[in-house]
Amino acid sequence: MSFVHLHLHTEYSLLDGACRISALCDAAKNLGQNAVAITDHGVMYGVVDFYKQAKKSGIKPIIGCEVYVASRTRFDKVHKLDYSHHLVLLCKDNSGYQNLIKLVSAGFTEGFYSKPRVDKELLRKYSGGLIALSACLSGEIPRLLLAGNYDSAKSVALEYRDIFGDDNFFIEVQNHSIPEQLRILPLLYRLSDETGIPLVATNDCHYIEKEDSRVQKALVCIQTGHALQDDSDMEFATDEFFMKSESEMLELFSARPSAVENTQAIADRCNVDFEFGVYKIPFFSSGEEIDNPTHFRKLCFDGLVKRYGENPSEELVSRLEYELEVITRMGYVDYYLIVYDFIRHAKSKNISVGPGRGSGAASLAAYCIGITDIDPIKYNLLFERFLNPERVSMPDFDIDFCYERRGEVIDYVIQRYGEEKVAQIITFGTLAARAAVRDVGRVMGLPYQTVDRISKLIPMELHITIERALSISPELKEAYNSDP
């Protein structure tokens, strides 16, 4: 027998999950577990980091998400009437991964109402390749049982089985010594017996070690603006939401060991593979009868004359020929043309465009066709800093548009190349050392003067950590050793 954690929140369940991806895969391995799942709240921000770390650690990654299911439809958004239930979804295969992406995206673009919400119509449409678990106390079935509506809970369980298929829906059981959980546990067992829907045991992990519960509580307080001593309905009732061992889970569910066994059976069925290092660049259509490399070459040499005059030097021509050879050989002609296209469009609409930033300014070809406005020859910029034939990596032009009209450029790219070929990306801000000290000091209820004094003992150094600060700041080290 073996146990696998199928319900787990990483740091990408922002200011709620405290399972650091860098540590959780090794933790699972140390527990003798051969797989682990990621099921962050409503988002899939962390799945690539998680997948890579799991593979590196020799652990099977199970890709999933704990989605929010609208109580009515995803389009209903009435205060106090339209809330949401939790539901855990795990990908069996790559088609399931594609469906989960669709669901999570629609949750944001169509169903967002304080949270990204899907509904049962979407679940039916995109159920292929997915396994569903009925989730925690915030799941629809547990809520109905807590309200004393056993028959309704049974009806909903059968509905979910119908949506996902006979072998793809499981009744989730948890035991964190919370009275409400203990009250409905026998009812969940009964529900499984009467419907034939199998059980699965999870621990809804929000942190790795038991002692990390205090860290997780601090995160939630930072999120909600509470202090640690406040009574908050966001606070976890116990400190049992950690990565438990198989023996600990078997002890909790000794009445139904099959619920523990089923975690491994589900893990064995989940096989998603990500493809890295293969670029899928959209095709650029010039509308001309010539091929793209020839069209690109013409644009570049026309631009060379425009930038440097009628008789550019042999050095300039040689540099441009070299860049064109590298760009063409590495397959980035279409990329250059696409960037050229939307910059040209922006300028034609009098949308302000920056002169170029980063290594892209080192490309003479980019300067010639108007992607950048910085002369790489004048400033002795090396093309290889941007595109190195010895080290294959995707080039990346950093382009700045006027923030007031940037949306018009995005709309143009979507209209020109197709909605399915355009995506926006997210960046995450993390708490730097000083900010972490200030936020944690606040939620601990410490006097502002004390927290301010301690935070200022951390040196103003790029990427400084508290650990490093303690090693290089004698004043901070002294305070750490003398003041609890």
Solvent accessible surface area in square Angstrom, and as a share of the most:
residue,aa,sasa,rsa
1,M,127,0.57
2,S,25,0.16
3,F,0,0.00
4,V,0,0.00
5,H,1,0.00
6,L,0,0.00
7,H,0,0.00
8,L,0,0.00
9,H,0,0.00
10,T,0,0.00
11,E,59,0.26
12,Y,34,0.13
13,S,4,0.03
14,L,94,0.47
15,L,63,0.31
16,D,20,0.11
17,G,2,0.02
18,A,19,0.15
19,C,0,0.00
20,R,153,0.56
21,I,10,0.05
22,S,76,0.49
23,A,46,0.35
24,L,0,0.00
25,C,0,0.00
26,D,65,0.34
27,A,17,0.13
28,A,0,0.00
29,K,108,0.46
30,N,130,0.66
31,L,63,0.31
32,G,62,0.60
33,Q,6,0.02
34,N,78,0.40
35,A,1,0.00
36,V,0,0.00
37,A,0,0.00
38,I,2,0.01
39,T,0,0.00
40,D,2,0.01
41,H,35,0.16
42,G,3,0.03
43,V,14,0.08
44,M,29,0.13
45,Y,78,0.30
46,G,0,0.00
47,V,7,0.04
48,V,61,0.35
49,D,70,0.36
50,F,0,0.00
51,Y,15,0.06
52,K,107,0.45
53,Q,38,0.17
54,A,0,0.00
55,K,105,0.44
56,K,169,0.72
57,S,11,0.07
58,G,57,0.55
59,I,7,0.03
60,K,58,0.25
61,P,6,0.04
62,I,1,0.00
63,I,0,0.00
64,G,1,0.01
65,C,0,0.00
66,E,1,0.01
67,V,3,0.02
68,Y,18,0.07
69,V,1,0.00
70,A,6,0.04
71,S,36,0.23
72,R,110,0.40
73,T,61,0.35
74,R,20,0.07
75,F,120,0.50
76,D,41,0.21
77,K,84,0.36
78,V,76,0.43
79,H,139,0.62
80,K,175,0.74
81,L,93,0.46
82,D,8,0.04
83,Y,120,0.46
84,S,15,0.10
85,H,17,0.08
86,H,28,0.13
87,L,2,0.01
88,V,0,0.00
89,L,0,0.00
90,L,0,0.00
91,C,0,0.00
92,K,43,0.18
93,D,55,0.29
94,N,66,0.34
95,S,63,0.41
96,G,0,0.00
97,Y,33,0.13
98,Q,105,0.47
99,N,29,0.15
100,L,0,0.00
101,I,65,0.33
102,K,111,0.47
103,L,0,0.00
104,V,16,0.09
105,S,55,0.35
106,A,13,0.10
107,G,1,0.01
108,F,79,0.33
109,T,113,0.66
110,E,65,0.29
111,G,0,0.00
112,F,90,0.38
113,Y,67,0.26
114,S,95,0.61
115,K,82,0.35
116,P,17,0.10
117,R,3,0.01
118,V,3,0.01
119,D,4,0.02
120,K,47,0.20
121,E,114,0.51
122,L,9,0.04
123,L,0,0.00
124,R,118,0.43
125,K,144,0.61
126,Y,38,0.14
127,S,21,0.13
128,G,40,0.39
129,G,14,0.14
130,L,1,0.00
131,I,0,0.00
132,A,0,0.00
133,L,0,0.00
134,S,3,0.02
135,A,2,0.01
136,C,20,0.12
137,L,43,0.21
138,S,30,0.19
139,G,0,0.00
140,E,24,0.11
141,I,2,0.01
142,P,3,0.02
143,R,86,0.31
144,L,38,0.19
145,L,4,0.02
146,L,47,0.23
147,A,72,0.56
148,G,63,0.61
149,N,66,0.34
150,Y,30,0.11
151,D,114,0.59
152,S,49,0.32
153,A,0,0.00
154,K,60,0.25
155,S,67,0.43
156,V,17,0.10
157,A,0,0.00
158,L,67,0.34
159,E,56,0.25
160,Y,4,0.02
161,R,61,0.22
162,D,99,0.51
163,I,12,0.06
164,F,11,0.05
165,G,27,0.26
166,D,106,0.55
167,D,97,0.50
168,N,23,0.12
169,F,0,0.00
170,F,13,0.05
171,I,0,0.00
172,E,2,0.01
173,V,0,0.00
174,Q,10,0.04
175,N,19,0.10
176,H,0,0.00
177,S,68,0.44
178,I,16,0.08
179,P,97,0.61
180,E,68,0.30
181,Q,9,0.04
182,L,87,0.43
183,R,140,0.51
184,I,4,0.02
185,L,17,0.09
186,P,81,0.51
187,L,52,0.26
188,L,5,0.02
189,Y,28,0.11
190,R,113,0.41
191,L,0,0.00
192,S,12,0.08
193,D,92,0.48
194,E,81,0.36
195,T,16,0.09
196,G,57,0.55
197,I,0,0.00
198,P,44,0.28
199,L,7,0.03
200,V,0,0.00
201,A,0,0.00
202,T,0,0.00
203,N,1,0.00
204,D,9,0.05
205,C,0,0.00
206,H,6,0.02
207,Y,1,0.01
208,I,20,0.10
209,E,90,0.40
210,K,85,0.36
211,E,128,0.58
212,D,39,0.20
213,S,26,0.17
214,R,145,0.53
215,V,86,0.49
216,Q,4,0.02
217,K,59,0.25
218,A,11,0.09
219,L,37,0.19
220,V,8,0.04
221,C,8,0.05
222,I,25,0.13
223,Q,79,0.35
224,T,45,0.26
225,G,54,0.52
226,H,63,0.28
227,A,20,0.16
228,L,21,0.11
229,Q,129,0.57
230,D,54,0.28
231,D,146,0.76
232,S,26,0.17
233,D,146,0.76
234,M,84,0.37
235,E,71,0.32
236,F,56,0.23
237,A,76,0.59
238,T,37,0.22
239,D,58,0.30
240,E,36,0.16
241,F,13,0.05
242,F,22,0.09
243,M,8,0.03
244,K,6,0.02
245,S,24,0.15
246,E,43,0.19
247,S,77,0.50
248,E,69,0.31
249,M,0,0.00
250,L,49,0.25
251,E,138,0.62
252,L,52,0.26
253,F,1,0.00
254,S,86,0.55
255,A,75,0.58
256,R,64,0.23
257,P,56,0.35
258,S,55,0.35
259,A,0,0.00
260,V,0,0.00
261,E,79,0.35
262,N,31,0.16
263,T,0,0.00
264,Q,30,0.13
265,A,50,0.39
266,I,0,0.00
267,A,0,0.00
268,D,85,0.44
269,R,83,0.30
270,C,1,0.01
271,N,83,0.42
272,V,8,0.05
273,D,91,0.47
274,F,32,0.13
275,E,118,0.53
276,F,94,0.39
277,G,67,0.64
278,V,86,0.50
279,Y,103,0.39
280,K,154,0.65
281,I,49,0.25
282,P,34,0.22
283,F,148,0.62
284,F,8,0.03
285,S,59,0.38
286,S,32,0.20
287,G,74,0.71
288,E,102,0.46
289,E,184,0.83
290,I,72,0.36
291,D,84,0.43
292,N,15,0.08
293,P,61,0.38
294,T,62,0.36
295,H,24,0.11
296,F,1,0.00
297,R,102,0.37
298,K,117,0.50
299,L,37,0.18
300,C,0,0.00
301,F,51,0.21
302,D,78,0.40
303,G,6,0.05
304,L,1,0.00
305,V,54,0.31
306,K,178,0.75
307,R,81,0.30
308,Y,58,0.22
309,G,34,0.33
310,E,140,0.63
311,N,142,0.73
312,P,31,0.20
313,S,55,0.36
314,E,151,0.68
315,E,122,0.55
316,L,17,0.08
317,V,49,0.28
318,S,66,0.43
319,R,50,0.18
320,L,0,0.00
321,E,64,0.29
322,Y,85,0.32
323,E,0,0.00
324,L,9,0.05
325,E,88,0.39
326,V,0,0.00
327,I,0,0.00
328,T,64,0.37
329,R,140,0.51
330,M,35,0.16
331,G,48,0.46
332,Y,7,0.03
333,V,10,0.06
334,D,32,0.17
335,Y,34,0.13
336,Y,0,0.00
337,L,0,0.00
338,I,17,0.09
339,V,6,0.03
340,Y,35,0.13
341,D,0,0.00
342,F,32,0.13
343,I,3,0.01
344,R,114,0.42
345,H,34,0.15
346,A,0,0.00
347,K,85,0.36
348,S,75,0.48
349,K,105,0.44
350,N,130,0.67
351,I,4,0.02
352,S,75,0.49
353,V,31,0.18
354,G,16,0.15
355,P,77,0.48
356,G,12,0.12
357,R,129,0.47
358,G,50,0.48
359,S,43,0.28
360,G,2,0.02
361,A,7,0.06
362,A,6,0.04
363,S,0,0.00
364,L,0,0.00
365,A,0,0.00
366,A,0,0.00
367,Y,23,0.09
368,C,8,0.05
369,I,17,0.09
370,G,17,0.16
371,I,2,0.01
372,T,2,0.01
373,D,64,0.33
374,I,48,0.25
375,D,27,0.14
376,P,0,0.00
377,I,44,0.22
378,K,143,0.60
379,Y,125,0.47
380,N,130,0.67
381,L,55,0.28
382,L,117,0.58
383,F,2,0.01
384,E,61,0.27
385,R,171,0.63
386,F,14,0.06
387,L,1,0.00
388,N,38,0.20
389,P,33,0.21
390,E,155,0.70
391,R,144,0.52
392,V,115,0.66
393,S,40,0.26
394,M,62,0.28
395,P,4,0.02
396,D,90,0.47
397,F,16,0.07
398,D,49,0.26
399,I,32,0.16
400,D,63,0.33
401,F,33,0.14
402,C,39,0.23
403,Y,166,0.63
404,E,132,0.59
405,R,80,0.29
406,R,120,0.44
407,G,41,0.39
408,E,79,0.36
409,V,6,0.03
410,I,47,0.24
411,D,91,0.47
412,Y,32,0.12
413,V,24,0.14
414,I,59,0.30
415,Q,138,0.61
416,R,78,0.28
417,Y,23,0.09
418,G,21,0.20
419,E,135,0.60
420,E,138,0.62
421,K,111,0.47
422,V,38,0.22
423,A,91,0.71
424,Q,142,0.63
425,I,164,0.83
426,I,96,0.49
427,T,120,0.70
428,F,74,0.31
429,G,84,0.81
430,T,125,0.73
431,L,84,0.42
432,A,66,0.51
433,A,8,0.06
434,R,61,0.22
435,A,38,0.30
436,A,23,0.18
437,V,29,0.17
438,R,77,0.28
439,D,33,0.17
440,V,55,0.32
441,G,4,0.04
442,R,110,0.40
443,V,0,0.00
444,M,80,0.36
445,G,44,0.43
446,L,81,0.40
447,P,82,0.52
448,Y,151,0.57
449,Q,136,0.60
450,T,43,0.25
451,V,10,0.06
452,D,23,0.12
453,R,120,0.44
454,I,39,0.20
455,S,0,0.00
456,K,119,0.50
457,L,43,0.21
458,I,1,0.01
459,P,40,0.25
460,M,160,0.71
461,E,69,0.31
462,L,148,0.73
463,H,160,0.72
464,I,24,0.12
465,T,73,0.42
466,I,76,0.39
467,E,146,0.65
468,R,112,0.41
469,A,0,0.00
470,L,32,0.16
471,S,87,0.56
472,I,66,0.34
473,S,8,0.05
474,P,100,0.63
475,E,105,0.47
476,L,11,0.06
477,K,89,0.38
478,E,109,0.49
479,A,15,0.12
480,Y,141,0.53
481,N,102,0.52
482,S,74,0.48
483,D,76,0.39
484,P,178,1.12
